[in-house]
């Protein structure tokens, strides 16, 4: 009987710095259901751009040029989006905006989003599952035992099947090392369980719509739907609170 490793298709996403990995060590990938690629680009560009068809090399070059001109603190400034089954797949080279709790409620309004960030430097690896402006389940990739959201246990069945330790004692070194060493591949395996899309290297060869990220931290004029009271910024704030309870919880702790 052949045993198939569910993490094998995603090990390339955890390649160490300096290896010939097309995405390097800072990137985000997201999956949108309910929006086509052009509409996803419009979400990121705040309606200013529907994207131009190009290849990954064009996206990568645009991201590097943006990061170089802006000092790198604002990510890559661009996304590439293509359709795969029912989902629009988003690649954000050198970026992390799609998983930020200040940004995700607006991006996920009226749709379903699964998003993953790998960031080997100032920020941290993260996973977010959001529906209609509210984070349902999220966790830092090396801390699957510390989940948050409106339904933090929604994905527990998939997570257990993938070998994630959902309960961690302080002296459980083996469990900690398991969560740490395989964090990124397990997150992409989890995304594949939810979406049916395996993010494998061949997808980078797909034609995609490439567009800019515009004013990611600006107000959501429509309001995030998590609050349902039409109060705009209060609704967005409620959706952010549904993700983590506070910004400090996500970034104020060590990796």
N, C-alpha and C positions, 0 to 999 in steps of 0.2 A: 504494500500500500504506500503510495507516494504522499508525503506530507508537504503541503504547500505553505510556505511562510507568507502570511498576509502582509508582512512589512517589506518584503523583498522589492516590490515595484516602486517603493518610495524611498529607498535608501539613498538614492542620488540627491534627494533634497536635503540630506544631512551631511553632504560632503564637506570636509574641513576646508578652512581658508587656504587658498593657494592651490587647490585642486582645480582641474579644468571643468568646473561646474558653470553652466550658463547663467545661473541665477545668483551665484556667489553666496554670501552669508547674510545678506539683508534683502528680504523680499516678502511680499504678501501675495497670496492667491485666494480668490473668493469665487463662490458659486451663487448665482442669482437665479431663482425660479420665479417666473411671473413677469419678467422683463426681457425683451430682446436685446441683443448687443448694442444697437444704436441708442436705445433708451437708457441702458446702463451707462454708456459714455456720457449721455446728457445729464445723468444724475451726478457724475463726477465733475462735469464741466459746468454745472448749474445752468444747463440749457444753452450754453454758448457754442457747443460743438457736438456733432453726431459721429465724429471719428472719420478717419480716412483709412481705406484698406491698405494694409502693408504687412510685412513679415516681422518676426520677433527681432531681427537685427535692427530694424528701424526703431522699434520701441526701445530697445536697449540703448541705442545711441542717443535717442532723445532724453532718456532718463539720466544717462551719464552727463550729457551736456547741461541739463537742468541742475543736477547736483553740483557740478563743477562751478557753475555761475552763481549759485545761491549759497555755496559754502557747505552743502550737504545736510544742513539741519532741517530741511523741509522735504527730505526724501527725493524721489526721482521725478515727481511732478507729472507723471504720465501713466496711463493704463492702456493695456491692450485687451480686447474682449472678443471672444468668438463663441459660437453656439456648439454645445455638445449635448445631444438629447434634449431633455426638457430644461436644461440649465445653460445660462450664459456664464462662461468661465472668464474671470478677470485675472490678469497678471499685472502686478504693481512692482516693477523692479526697483530695488534700492529704497522701497517705501514700506510704510506701516500704517497709513492713514485708515485703510478699510476696517481695521479692527479697533480703532480708537473709539471709546465710549462717547466722545463728543461728536463723532462723525457718523457712526453706524446707525443711529436711529433715523437720521434723514435718508441715508442710502437705502435702508431696508423698508421704508414706508411703502405699504401696499404690496409687499413681496416677501420672499423667504430668502435668507442669506446665510451661507456657511462661509466663514472667513478664517484664514490662518496667517499668522505672521511669524517669520523667523528673523530674529534680530540678535546678532552675536555681540552687540556693543551696548549702547546706552539704554535701550529699551529691553524688552524681554519677549520670548516666544509666547504666542497667545492663540487661543481658539475661541471663536464666537459663533453662536447659532442664534439668529434673530429672525423674528417673524413680525411683519407689519409694525416696524418701529420700536419693538421691544426685544431686549435680549432675553432669550429663553434659557440658554445654558452657556456658560463661559468658564474658562479656566486657563491658568498659566500652564504652558505645556509640560513643564517639569513638576507641576503640582496638581495632578488630576484629582487628588483627594480634597482640594480646596476649590470647590465649584461654587458658582454664584448664578444669579438670574431669577426670573420669575418661576422657573421650574428646573432647578439645578440638577435634579436626578433624572431628567427626561431621557438622557442618552446612556444611562448606567449599564443597560444590557449590552449595548455595542461595546462600551468601554471595557467591561469585564471580559468579553469575548476576545478583545485585543490585548488582554493581559495587563491592563492598567491597574495600578493599586489605588483603589478608591478610599481606603482607610490606611493611615500611616501612623505608626507609633514612632516616637522620637528616637528609639534605639534600633529601628529596623533599617540597618544600613543596606542590606541587600535589596530591599524594596525601593529605597531611595535611589540607589544606583540604576535599577531597572527603569524607573521613571525618568531619570536624568539622561541616560545614554540613548534611549530610543524615543525621546519626546517628539521629535519632528516627524519621523516616519509613522508613528502611531496616530498622530493628529491627522495626517493625510489619509491613513487607512480608515479612520473614523469618518472623515468627510466622504470617502468613497462609499461607506456603508449608508450614509444618509442620502447621498445624491445619485449613486450609481455611476459616478464619474471617477475613474482612476487617473490622477494627474501624473502621467508618465512623460518621459522626455520627448516622445514623438509628437505630443500636442504642441510643442513649441514650433513645429514646422507648419502649423495651420495658418492660413490667412486670418488676419484679425483686424478689427477696427481700432485704430490708435488715436487717442485723444488726450487733452490736458486735464489736470486736476485744478479746479478753479475755486478759490476761497473756501477751503474745506471746513473752516471753523466759523463761517458766517451763519446767520440765523436761518432756521428752517421756517420759511414763511407759511408753509402749510401745516406746521405742527407735527410732531411725532404722534402716531396713533395710539401709543401706549396709554395716554391719559384720557383720550376721547372727550375732552371738554372744549376743544377748539381754542385753547389759550396760547398757542404758539410756543413761546420759549418755556413756559411752565410745562407744557406737554413734553418738549424735548428733554427738559431736566428730569421729569419723571421717568422717561425711558432710560436715561443715563443711570439714574438710581436703580432701576430694575436690573441693569447689567452688573453693577458691582457694589452699590452702596456708597462708594466714594472713589475719587481718583486716587487717593492715597493707598487704598487697598491694593490697587493694581501696580502702582509704580513706587510706592514708598517702602516696599519690602525688598529684600535682597532676591537675587535670581535663584 
